Amino acid sequence: MGSFSKGLDKVTVELKWDPSPADAPDHDLDLVAATYPADNPYGDPAYLVHFNSRSPDGTITLDRDSRTGQGLGTDESMTLELARLAPTYGRVVVGVAIQQNRGRVTFGEVANAHVRVAEGYTELSRNDLGQVPDATAVTVAEFTRGDDGNWSFRRLQHGFDTDPNGFTRRMGQRY
């Protein structure tokens, strides 16, 4: 008998942080999603979605991008329509990278940075990025397609000390 579980369908990942003090440079945090082929889920990503972009098939979209953390509500938001992803993809990893244009900045220096992952009104996880204070990038979510075709979620919080380009090359590794 098969599983009755539908798995995950449409998920949002929301990033929020407080603006830098008035006398300090802005902190620019970015959501990044890496999509991996089903036949090589820990190899190189098939594609990345980050600032003001979307996946080639439109299933993963960065809906909101902030460079400062200013404003009410969510600063960055990404939608992942997992149920629409082609069967050739088996894994998606989502992370957050801090732009390092004005020198090294870590999550310990960014006030109230957190990520919320939800499916509809159901919160799947909330990550306080201050828990990886020495990191400049962090993975926060992993979505994997099971043998039955359904998607599942695993909360991550693995910090990296690298620039955004280095992070995109390492974020999908096993750990």
VOGUNU-987685 format. One line per field, with one value per atom (N, C-alpha, C): chain; y, z, x. Coordinates in Angstrom, 2 decimals. Layout:
c <- [A/...] $
Y <- [Y/...] $
Z <- [Z/...] $
X <- [X/...] $
END
This chain:
c <- [A/A/A/A/A/A/A/A/A/A/A/A/A/A/A/A/A/A/A/A/A/A/A/A/A/A/A/A/A/A/A/A/A/A/A/A/A/A/A/A/A/A/A/A/A/A/A/A/A/A/A/A/A/A/A/A/A/A/A/A/A/A/A/A/A/A/A/A/A/A/A/A/A/A/A/A/A/A/A/A/A/A/A/A/A/A/A/A/A/A/A/A/A/A/A/A/A/A/A/A/A/A/A/A/A/A/A/A/A/A/A/A/A/A/A/A/A/A/A/A/A/A/A/A/A/A/A/A/A/A/A/A/A/A/A/A/A/A/A/A/A/A/A/A/A/A/A/A/A/A/A/A/A/A/A/A/A/A/A/A/A/A/A/A/A/A/A/A/A/A/A/A/A/A/A/A/A/A/A/A/A/A/A/A/A/A/A/A/A/A/A/A/A/A/A/A/A/A/A/A/A/A/A/A/A/A/A/A/A/A/A/A/A/A/A/A/A/A/A/A/A/A/A/A/A/A/A/A/A/A/A/A/A/A/A/A/A/A/A/A/A/A/A/A/A/A/A/A/A/A/A/A/A/A/A/A/A/A/A/A/A/A/A/A/A/A/A/A/A/A/A/A/A/A/A/A/A/A/A/A/A/A/A/A/A/A/A/A/A/A/A/A/A/A/A/A/A/A/A/A/A/A/A/A/A/A/A/A/A/A/A/A/A/A/A/A/A/A/A/A/A/A/A/A/A/A/A/A/A/A/A/A/A/A/A/A/A/A/A/A/A/A/A/A/A/A/A/A/A/A/A/A/A/A/A/A/A/A/A/A/A/A/A/A/A/A/A/A/A/A/A/A/A/A/A/A/A/A/A/A/A/A/A/A/A/A/A/A/A/A/A/A/A/A/A/A/A/A/A/A/A/A/A/A/A/A/A/A/A/A/A/A/A/A/A/A/A/A/A/A/A/A/A/A/A/A/A/A/A/A/A/A/A/A/A/A/A/A/A/A/A/A/A/A/A/A/A/A/A/A/A/A/A/A/A/A/A/A/A/A/A/A/A/A/A/A/A/A/A/A/A/A/A/A/A/A/A/A/A/A/A/A/A/A/A/A/A/A/A/A/A/A/A/A/A/A/A/A/A/A/A/A/A/A/A/A/A/A/A/A/A/A/A/A/A/A/A/A/A/A/A/A/A/A/A] $
Y <- [-1.18/0.00/1.23/2.23/3.46/4.42/5.46/6.48/7.40/7.82/8.75/10.20/10.41/11.75/12.43/13.69/14.48/15.12/15.21/15.89/17.40/18.10/19.56/19.98/21.11/21.62/22.96/24.01/25.37/25.93/26.31/26.73/28.14/28.93/30.25/30.26/30.98/31.21/32.72/33.20/34.64/34.99/36.07/36.55/37.94/38.17/39.48/39.81/41.08/41.57/43.05/43.56/44.97/45.76/46.99/47.82/48.10/48.43/48.82/50.13/50.41/51.73/52.83/54.03/55.16/55.48/55.24/55.59/54.43/53.32/52.13/51.79/51.10/50.67/49.70/49.69/48.78/47.33/46.43/44.99/44.50/43.78/43.24/41.72/41.14/39.69/39.21/38.04/37.50/36.05/35.75/34.37/33.76/32.50/31.77/30.37/29.89/28.51/27.83/26.62/25.80/24.55/24.26/23.09/22.05/20.80/19.73/18.63/18.04/16.95/15.72/14.99/13.80/12.75/12.68/11.66/12.07/13.30/13.77/14.86/14.50/15.51/16.23/15.74/16.41/16.91/16.95/17.47/18.96/19.41/20.82/21.12/22.31/22.65/22.80/22.42/22.61/24.10/24.83/26.28/26.89/28.20/28.98/30.03/30.34/31.46/32.39/33.65/34.65/36.02/37.07/38.43/38.69/39.02/39.40/38.39/37.10/36.10/35.03/34.12/32.99/31.80/30.62/29.42/29.45/28.70/28.70/28.32/27.44/27.01/27.80/28.78/29.63/29.01/27.88/27.22/27.78/28.45/29.08/30.54/31.43/32.86/33.65/34.57/35.53/36.67/36.78/37.73/39.12/39.16/40.44/40.44/41.52/41.63/42.97/42.94/44.16/44.24/45.45/45.64/46.25/46.56/47.29/46.71/45.92/45.45/46.45/47.57/48.60/48.23/48.72/48.51/47.61/47.51/46.69/45.28/44.31/42.94/42.29/41.35/40.55/41.39/41.20/41.92/41.19/39.87/39.07/37.88/37.47/36.35/35.53/34.22/33.31/32.29/32.01/31.00/29.81/28.62/27.38/26.54/26.36/25.52/24.12/23.37/22.09/21.08/21.08/20.11/20.28/21.47/21.74/21.49/21.25/21.01/19.72/19.74/18.56/17.39/16.17/14.99/14.85/15.58/15.52/16.18/16.94/17.59/16.85/16.59/15.83/16.50/17.67/18.32/19.81/20.58/22.04/22.44/23.22/23.74/25.25/25.82/27.27/27.78/28.90/29.50/31.01/31.62/33.07/33.43/34.40/34.89/36.39/36.84/38.28/38.78/39.81/40.42/41.01/40.80/41.21/42.37/43.22/44.30/45.35/45.54/46.58/45.98/44.80/44.12/42.99/42.15/40.95/41.33/40.78/40.95/39.57/39.32/38.02/38.20/37.08/37.14/37.67/37.55/38.12/39.64/40.25/41.71/42.23/41.34/41.73/41.51/42.56/42.49/41.78/40.87/40.20/39.53/38.92/38.21/36.84/36.57/35.26/34.87/33.56/33.00/32.17/32.31/31.53/30.73/29.44/28.56/28.11/28.25/27.91/27.32/26.48/26.02/26.54/27.51/28.16/28.83/28.53/29.11/28.25/27.14/26.23/26.55/26.97/27.25/25.93/25.72/24.52/24.73/25.93/26.24/27.73/28.10/29.48/29.39/30.03/30.00/31.38/31.43/32.64/32.62/33.48/33.43/33.92/34.54/34.90/33.68/32.50/31.27/30.77/31.40/31.12/32.45/33.01/34.39/34.63/33.61/33.80/33.50/33.11/32.73/33.95/33.87/34.89/34.36/33.07/32.43/31.22/30.81/29.69/28.99/27.66/26.92/26.86/26.97/27.00/25.96/25.41/24.46/23.52/22.27/21.29/20.62/20.58/19.91/18.76/17.56/16.41/15.69/15.18/14.42/12.95/12.31/10.89/10.01/8.72/7.76/7.82/8.26/8.36/9.68/10.54/11.81/12.97/12.68/13.73/14.40/15.70/16.48/16.52/16.45/16.57/17.70/18.14/19.28/18.84/19.40/19.23/20.59/20.98/22.25/22.11/23.12/23.17/24.46/24.46/25.69/25.43/25.34/25.08/26.34/26.92/28.17/27.95/28.93/28.93/30.27/30.26/31.50/31.65/32.21/32.36/33.48/33.92/34.94/34.28/35.07/34.48/33.51/33.78/32.85/31.52/31.58/30.36/29.57/30.28/29.63/28.84/29.42/28.71/27.44/27.38/26.16/25.11/25.53/24.59/24.28/25.06/24.94/23.60/22.88/21.61/20.39/20.60/19.46/18.69/17.46/16.64/17.12/17.19/17.48/16.96] $
Z <- [0.00/0.00/0.00/-0.81/-0.93/0.21/0.28/1.31/0.99/2.05/1.88/1.97/2.40/2.56/1.22/1.16/-0.05/-0.13/0.96/0.96/0.86/0.69/0.59/-0.81/-0.92/-2.21/-2.51/-1.86/-2.08/-0.75/-0.73/0.51/0.34/1.42/1.41/2.42/2.06/2.95/3.09/4.33/4.59/5.45/5.07/5.76/6.30/7.55/8.19/9.00/8.97/9.82/10.07/11.14/11.46/10.68/10.29/9.58/10.45/9.80/10.50/11.24/12.28/12.93/11.92/12.20/11.26/10.86/11.72/11.42/10.83/10.49/9.97/8.55/7.79/6.44/6.53/5.48/5.43/5.36/5.96/5.83/4.74/3.77/2.67/2.75/3.18/3.27/2.08/1.57/0.41/0.61/0.25/0.16/-1.12/-1.03/-2.18/-2.17/-3.31/-3.43/-4.50/-4.19/-5.15/-5.41/-6.69/-7.09/-7.68/-7.19/-7.56/-8.33/-9.30/-10.07/-9.18/-9.51/-8.74/-8.81/-9.93/-10.08/-9.49/-8.98/-8.34/-7.32/-6.26/-5.33/-4.49/-4.48/-3.71/-4.61/-5.91/-6.86/-7.05/-8.25/-8.58/-8.78/-8.34/-8.55/-10.03/-10.40/-11.78/-12.05/-11.03/-11.14/-9.76/-9.69/-8.47/-8.68/-7.60/-7.60/-6.48/-6.83/-5.85/-6.35/-5.66/-5.85/-7.23/-7.14/-8.30/-9.44/-9.12/-10.17/-9.87/-10.80/-10.62/-11.37/-11.08/-11.76/-13.22/-14.08/-15.50/-15.78/-14.93/-15.14/-14.30/-13.54/-12.74/-11.45/-11.03/-9.81/-8.54/-8.65/-7.49/-7.84/-7.01/-7.31/-6.08/-6.25/-5.19/-5.37/-4.44/-4.56/-4.02/-3.12/-2.48/-2.13/-2.44/-2.20/-1.54/-0.39/0.31/0.37/0.33/0.49/1.84/2.65/3.89/5.13/4.97/6.11/6.59/5.86/6.27/5.80/6.52/6.14/7.13/6.94/7.81/7.25/8.13/7.69/7.14/6.27/5.69/4.77/4.87/4.01/2.69/2.74/1.53/1.64/0.52/0.49/-0.78/-0.62/-1.74/-1.72/-2.89/-3.03/-3.79/-3.25/-3.90/-4.17/-5.42/-5.81/-6.11/-5.03/-5.13/-5.96/-5.83/-6.55/-8.06/-8.51/-9.94/-10.49/-9.61/-10.08/-10.89/-12.00/-12.86/-12.09/-12.43/-11.74/-11.86/-12.76/-12.90/-11.72/-10.91/-9.73/-8.48/-7.57/-6.38/-5.07/-5.13/-3.88/-4.11/-3.11/-3.11/-1.73/-1.72/-0.48/-0.51/0.61/0.72/1.80/1.52/2.48/2.45/3.31/3.41/3.36/2.52/2.42/2.68/3.39/3.62/2.56/1.83/0.86/1.61/1.07/1.75/1.04/0.37/-0.43/0.39/1.65/2.48/3.61/3.38/4.41/5.03/5.78/6.36/7.39/7.20/8.13/8.47/9.76/10.20/10.75/10.94/11.49/12.92/13.63/14.96/14.95/13.81/13.67/13.11/12.69/12.09/13.13/13.49/14.55/14.10/14.92/14.77/13.42/12.89/11.61/11.86/11.15/11.28/9.98/9.83/8.66/9.13/8.41/8.67/7.42/7.59/6.50/6.80/5.82/6.04/4.79/5.01/3.93/4.29/3.53/3.87/5.22/6.12/7.47/8.46/8.01/8.89/8.88/10.03/10.15/10.27/9.39/9.42/10.28/10.27/11.13/11.19/12.20/12.37/12.83/12.10/12.41/12.88/14.05/14.54/14.04/13.10/12.48/13.41/14.53/15.55/16.23/16.00/16.58/15.82/14.69/13.95/13.82/14.97/14.99/14.17/13.96/13.23/11.74/11.30/9.90/9.05/7.78/6.80/5.84/5.96/5.16/5.95/5.68/6.42/5.57/5.66/5.05/6.08/5.62/6.56/6.25/5.04/4.68/3.59/3.69/2.65/2.32/1.05/0.56/-0.33/-0.07/-0.88/-1.37/-2.60/-3.20/-2.87/-2.30/-1.96/-3.17/-2.99/-4.06/-4.54/-3.64/-4.01/-4.73/-4.92/-5.61/-4.71/-3.43/-2.48/-1.91/-1.62/-1.07/0.45/1.09/2.54/2.89/4.14/4.62/5.76/5.78/6.90/7.23/8.50/8.97/9.04/8.53/8.60/9.30/9.86/10.33/10.41/9.22/9.11/8.59/9.41/9.05/8.22/7.39/6.55/6.71/6.58/6.58/5.19/4.30/2.91/2.26/1.10/0.38/-0.31/-0.81/-1.44/-2.58/-3.41/-4.49/-3.95/-2.96/-2.33/-1.67/-1.08/-0.42/-1.43/-2.59/-3.57/-4.07/-4.01/-4.42/-3.32/-2.06/-0.92/-0.22/-0.47/0.33/0.20/-0.88/-1.08/-0.66/-0.06/0.36/1.49/1.68/2.81/4.10/5.17/6.50/7.54] $
X <- [0.84/0.00/0.88/0.56/1.33/1.05/1.84/1.70/0.53/-0.16/-1.27/-0.81/0.45/1.00/1.17/0.76/0.93/2.31/3.02/4.30/4.10/5.18/5.13/4.76/4.07/3.63/4.30/3.83/4.33/4.83/6.09/6.75/7.28/7.25/7.88/9.02/10.07/11.20/11.31/11.24/11.26/12.46/13.15/14.33/14.06/14.43/14.23/15.48/15.89/16.96/16.75/17.35/17.26/18.30/17.97/18.95/20.17/21.25/22.48/22.24/23.02/22.93/23.21/22.73/22.82/24.26/25.22/26.61/27.42/26.74/27.43/26.96/27.79/27.37/26.19/25.38/24.24/24.71/23.93/24.14/23.21/23.75/22.96/22.99/21.87/21.73/20.91/21.23/20.54/20.12/18.88/18.42/18.98/19.38/19.91/19.32/18.82/18.35/19.18/19.65/20.39/19.58/19.34/18.56/19.51/19.37/20.29/19.56/20.25/19.64/19.37/18.32/17.96/19.06/19.77/20.80/22.15/22.27/23.50/23.16/22.42/21.90/22.95/24.19/25.25/26.37/26.12/27.10/26.93/27.22/27.05/25.57/25.12/23.71/23.40/22.18/21.71/21.53/21.05/20.91/20.76/20.98/20.83/19.75/19.03/18.09/18.55/18.78/19.21/18.77/19.19/18.70/18.07/16.78/15.96/16.01/15.93/15.91/14.86/14.72/13.82/14.40/13.87/14.35/13.93/14.61/14.26/12.80/12.24/10.85/9.85/10.32/9.43/8.93/9.48/9.00/9.62/10.76/11.41/11.63/11.07/11.11/11.51/12.44/12.73/11.75/10.82/9.72/10.06/11.01/11.33/12.81/13.51/14.94/15.24/15.91/16.29/17.81/18.32/19.76/20.11/19.08/19.34/18.67/17.63/16.86/15.83/15.67/14.71/13.30/12.33/10.94/10.22/8.93/8.10/7.99/7.90/7.68/8.94/8.72/9.79/10.67/11.99/12.92/13.15/13.23/13.36/12.42/11.88/10.94/11.16/11.15/11.32/10.19/9.62/8.57/9.13/8.91/9.34/8.10/7.77/6.64/7.19/7.43/8.11/7.33/6.01/5.19/5.28/5.68/5.81/7.21/8.18/9.55/9.60/10.31/10.44/11.06/10.69/11.23/12.75/13.37/14.83/15.54/14.81/15.39/14.94/15.91/15.60/15.93/16.57/16.99/17.12/16.66/16.81/17.35/18.41/18.98/18.85/18.36/18.19/19.13/19.76/20.66/20.59/21.39/21.49/22.97/23.30/24.68/24.69/25.71/25.90/26.87/26.47/27.38/28.57/29.75/30.99/31.69/30.92/31.50/32.25/31.87/32.49/33.32/33.85/34.63/33.82/34.50/33.88/32.82/31.62/30.51/29.98/29.72/29.20/27.78/27.10/25.74/25.73/26.84/26.93/26.88/27.13/27.11/25.80/24.91/23.63/22.53/21.84/20.84/19.56/19.11/17.81/17.60/18.64/18.50/17.87/16.80/16.16/15.45/15.24/14.59/13.41/12.30/11.08/10.76/10.51/10.10/8.68/7.77/6.37/5.75/4.76/3.90/2.51/2.04/0.77/0.90/-0.03/0.00/0.79/1.32/2.04/3.53/4.04/5.46/6.22/7.18/8.01/9.24/9.79/10.94/11.18/11.94/12.41/13.85/14.75/16.17/16.63/17.24/17.88/19.32/19.64/20.96/22.06/21.69/22.65/23.27/22.69/23.24/24.47/24.77/26.01/26.77/27.20/27.70/28.96/29.79/31.04/30.91/29.71/29.50/29.14/29.48/29.11/28.03/27.73/26.68/26.19/24.95/24.37/23.32/23.29/22.18/21.06/19.81/18.68/17.61/17.59/16.53/17.01/16.57/16.82/15.49/15.17/13.97/14.42/13.90/14.28/13.03/13.15/12.05/12.27/11.24/11.31/11.04/11.20/10.93/9.48/8.58/7.16/6.85/7.85/7.67/7.30/7.05/6.69/7.94/7.78/8.87/8.80/9.97/10.05/11.02/10.97/11.75/12.65/13.86/14.77/15.35/15.23/15.80/17.31/18.00/19.45/19.86/21.05/21.66/23.16/23.74/25.17/25.85/26.72/27.38/28.65/28.95/30.14/30.84/32.15/32.93/33.53/32.74/33.15/32.34/32.77/32.01/30.81/29.86/28.67/28.97/29.98/30.32/30.84/31.69/32.19/31.07/30.14/29.00/28.17/27.90/27.06/27.74/29.06/29.76/29.75/29.59/29.70/28.38/27.33/26.11/25.41/25.62/24.94/25.73/26.88/27.71/27.05/27.48/26.99/27.64/26.85/27.39/26.45] $
END
